[in-house]
């Protein structure tokens, strides 16, 4: 045990965590300095829930795979971005995981929602089986849009979190649609009309307290996922500044995407590099025992995070935001509007009050490549990409 600790600490300080740069480090809406806050940066990164390939879990569907090595990386990234939403929802953005420190029950409830077994809300089993309805056979690789659609469906069963999940298609965020979704949390007119609905569904998972009832029932916490394509075969550099700004917003849940057929969960950036958690490590499945003492160290990346040049990012991504309150959402809208005024930053999506009348059918891909492009484009346009509209290049 002592040797393991020594090795870890030695590695931690010999490895170049971040370049020695005056550039700020941004992690999910928090700004850090490498020179004065290196420990804080590492603690913030380590505190994110890290989901990797696992082996020897119960067979998916009873007879399917017992490991997701080689095919589950985007599913794991979907779990990571959604776990960050649950952490913000139940623990807060300031919460930190410290090795060996006793954690609160809510933390284990969040972690249990992702454990590799069929009855966890967001397990690999649930995601893979729900994906069948999206046209993906078990063991098939997902793109960012497919995993977002599946997580939206699974969230409806998670009454504890009581989230409103919105996926903005056609590169358009319609404020009216989101308000309608988040304000659909009003109590039923008569108790007899919905006797099975528990109080925590109606009141955002909080115990009902005098005076809180009306306030808490007016807004379901929002998880906003925006699938985008920021170019054809590589990211158009005109979007890079806008992408960076997404990591600077306090509502940021990060970005899922990566390189072709190799997904990562991007949590921030420094200079021209993205900071990410990598699911491409196979760990043994964790046997759930008593939920309050689930062995959790393998769910936290305890070495410095990976980095890659923003220019290497595959153009097919999904950006995530979490707005716990209506004030958070209004603030996010204001920031997006300001961002459209930033010089040299091309907007990645449009923010509109109402659905425009010209709204296109999301199944129509607005692209007519000439024949010489066909081979080059083929690997990007599998069935999961039919929901994308190409942004102007």
N, C-alpha and C positions, 0 to 999 in steps of 0.2 A: 504494500500500500504506500509506504514511504517512497519507494523507488518510483512508483507511478506518478506520485505527486511531484517529485523532484523533476522527472522527465518532462512532465507537462509544463511546469513553471519555466524550466530551462528553455524548452521549445518556444514558449510564449514570448520570452524576452529576446531570444536570438533571432526569431523570425521577424522580418520587416512587416509590422502590422499595417502601417500606412506609410506612404512616402512622406518624408520630412518636408512638408510644404506649408506655406502660409494660407493656402486655400482652405476654406472651411470644409469640414466633413458633415454631410447631412444624412441623418438616419431617421426615416419616417417622421419628418416634420421637426426634428430636433437638430440644432446646429452645435457643432463641437469644434474645438481647436486641437489639432494633433499634438501641439507642444505642451498644452496644459491639461488636457482632458483625455489622455490616451486610455487610462483605466476606465473612465466613464463610458468611452466609446465601446470598449470590449465588453463591459458589463451590459450595456444596452443590447449589443448584438447577441451575446450569450443568452439573454433573457427571452429572445424570440423563440417560439416553438419551432423546432427543426425536425422536419419529417423526411426520412430517407427511405430508400428501398429496404424492405425487410424480407426475411426468409423464415420458413417453418411456422407461418400463421395458419389458422384453420382454413381449409379449402374454400375458395370463393364459390358460393352457390352449392356447397356440399361436395362437389366433384371437380371443381375448377383448380386454378393455380394456387399454390401455397407460398408463392413468392412473387413480387412484382418487379424483380430485377430485369432491366432491359426494356420494360414497357410502361412502368408506373411513374416516371419522373414528373410529367405534367399533372398527374393526379396528386402527387405529393406536394407540388407547388400550389395547387388549388387548396389543399389542406392547409398549407402554411399561411396563405393570404387570408383564408377564412378564420384560421386560429387567431391571427392577429386581430381580426374584428371581434372575436369572442373575448380576447384578453382586454381590449379597450372597453368592451361592453360590461364585463363582469369584474375586472381588476383595475382598469385604468391604464393610461399610457405611461404613467410614472412607476408602475409596478416593476420590480426587478426580481430575478431568480438568483439566489445565492446558494452555491453548492453546499449541501449539508444542513441548510437552514429549513426549519419546519415551515411548510407553506400552508396557507389558508385553504379551507374546504373548496371554495370557488375555483381555485387553481386546479385542483384534482378533478372537479366537475368539467372544466374546460378540456383538460387533457384526456379524460375518459371519453369525450365526444369523438375522439380521433383514433382510439385504440383499434388495432387490427382484429376486430371481431364483428360478426354480422349485425349485432344489435347496437353498435355505437352510431350516433347520428351521422357522422361524417367519415366513417371508416372506409378504407380502400374497398371493402366488400360492398358497402352501400353505393359508393361512387361508381364502381365497375358495373354493378347490376343495374343501377339507374341509367347508366350510359347506354345500355342496350336499347332503351326507349329513344335515345338520340341517334340510333343507327350505328353504335360502336359495339362490336363484339368484345367479350371479356378478354383482356390481354392485348387489345388493339391500342395504338398510340392515340392520345387526344391532342387537340390543339387548345389554345387558351379559351376560345369561345365555347367549345363543348363542355369543358370542365366548369366554366361559369354557369352555363345553363343547368347542369346537373346539380351543382351546389345550391342554386336557387330552389330547385324542387325539394332537395333534402331539408333545407332550412324550414320548410313549412311544418315539419314534424317536430322541430326543436322548440317546444312551447316554453321551455325555461328561458331561452334567449329572446324569444319573441321578436325576431328581426324582420324588417321589410327589406327584401333583396330586389334591387332593380338592375336590370342589364340594359344599358343604353345601346340600341342598335343604330346602324346607319350613321355612325359618328355624330349622333345628335342626342343631347341630354334635354329632355322636355320637363321643365320645372313643374308644370301642372300635373303631369303623370306621377311624379315623385310625391308631391304633396298629397295627392289623392290616395296613393298607396300607404304613406306613412300616417295619414290621419284616419285610416280605416280601422283604427284601434279603439273606437268608441264602444262603451259598454252596451249590451243589448237593452232594448226598451223594457222588456219584462224578464225577470229572472227565470221564469218557467220556459221562456223561449229557447234558452240555451243552458240547461242545467249542468251539462257536462263540461262547460268551459270554466277552467279554474281561474282564481283571482290573478295568479301571476301571468296569465296570458293577457288579461286586460290591462294590467298595470305594470307592463314592462319588466316583469320579473321581480319587482320590489314588493315587500310587504305593504299592504295598504295602510296608510296612516291618515289621520284626520287632516283635511285640508290639501292632501297630496292627490286625492283621487282625480280631480278634474285635470290638474296639470299633467299627471303621469299618463292619463289615458289619451292625451291629445296627439302624441307623436311616437310612433314606433321607431326605435333606432334603425338607421338606414345603412345598409351595405350597398354601395354603388359600384358596379363593375362595368367598365367600358372597353369592350373588345375593339381593337383598332388595327389597321394595317398602315404602317408609316412609310410605304414605298413598295416597290415590286420585289426585287430580290435582295435589296439591302436598304437600311434605314436612310431616308432622305435627311441630310444634315440640317435642313431648315427646321426640322422638328426637335432638334437636340435641346435647345434652350427651354422649350416648353416642357419637354420630358423632365429636365432637371427641376423645373419649378414644381412639378407634381410632388417630388420628394421633399420640398420645402414647406408644403402645406401641413398644418397640424392635423388635418383630417386624413393624411396619407396612409394607405394600407400597403403601398408599394406596387410592384408590377410583376406579373408573371409572363414569361416568355423565354427567350434564350437564343440558342443557335438552332439551325434546322434539326428537328428531332432530338434535341437535347435541352430540356427545360431547366430554368433556374428561377429562384424567387429573389427579385431585386429589392433591396431595402433602403438604398441610398446611393450617394455618389460623392466622389472627391475629385476635383479637377475634371479631367475628361474620362474618368473611369467610373463604372458602376460597381457598387458593392452588393454582393449577393450571397445567399445561402444555397448550397449545392446538394440536391437529393441523391447524387450518384455515388452513394456508399451503401453497401448492403450490411445491415445489422440484424442480429437475431430478433425475432418478434418478442415483445415483452409480454410475459404471462400476467394478466391482471389478477392480483390477489385482492386483499382488502383494499377497497378503492382509496382509502385515506393514506395508504402507504405504498402507492404504486411506485416501483423503481423508475425514476424519471430522468436520470442523468443522460441517457442516450437521446433524449429529446431536446437537448440543448447543445449547440455547437460551441465547444470550449476551446477552439483554436481560432486564430484571426480569420475573418471572413475572406472569401475569394474576391478578386477584382478582375474586371475585363474592360477593354476600351468600349465606349458607347458606340463607336462606329461599327463594331462587330455584332451588334444586336440584330437578331432576326426581326424584320419589320412587323411580324404578326405578334401582337402583345395584348394583354388586358391590363388596364390600369384600375386600381381599387381605391376607394375612399370610404371612410366611416363617419357618419354624422349622428352622434348620440341624441342630439336635441334639434329642434327646429332652428334655434339660433346658430348651431353649428352648420346647418345646411345653408342658411341665409348668408353666413360668413363665407362659406365655400363658394357660393354663387358670385359674391362680390370679388373674391380673389380671381376666379376664372375670367370675369369681365375685365379686371385690371390686366390680367395676363395677355389679353388680346391686344393691349396697347403697347406691349413690350417690343421694342425695336428688334428686328432680326429673329423674332420668335413666331413661327407659323403655327396657328392654333391646330391642335390635334383633333379637336371635336368642336361642335357648335353647341352653345347653350341658348335655348329658346324658351319662351314662356309657354307657348302652346304648340301642339303638333302642327307643322306646316302642311298646307293643303297638298303640296307636291310630294309628300312623303312617299318614298318609293317602296315597292314590295321588297322586304328584306331578302327574299330568295333570289332576287335578280342581281347578278354580279355586274356592275357597270364597268365592263372592261372589254375592249375588242383588240387584243394584241395582234400584231401582224404575225404571219406564220413563222418568221425567223425567231420570234420570242417564245414560241409554243413549248419547245423542249425545256428551255430555261425556267419557264413558269410552272411546268407540270408538277414538280415536286412540292410546290407551295399550295396548290389548289386541290387538296383532297376534300372529301365531303364536308369536313368541319368548316371549311372556309367559305361555303356558299352564303353564309350570313354576312360576309364582309362587303363593304363598298370601298373601292380603291380611292384613297385620298389623292387630291391633285398633286402632281409631281412638279 
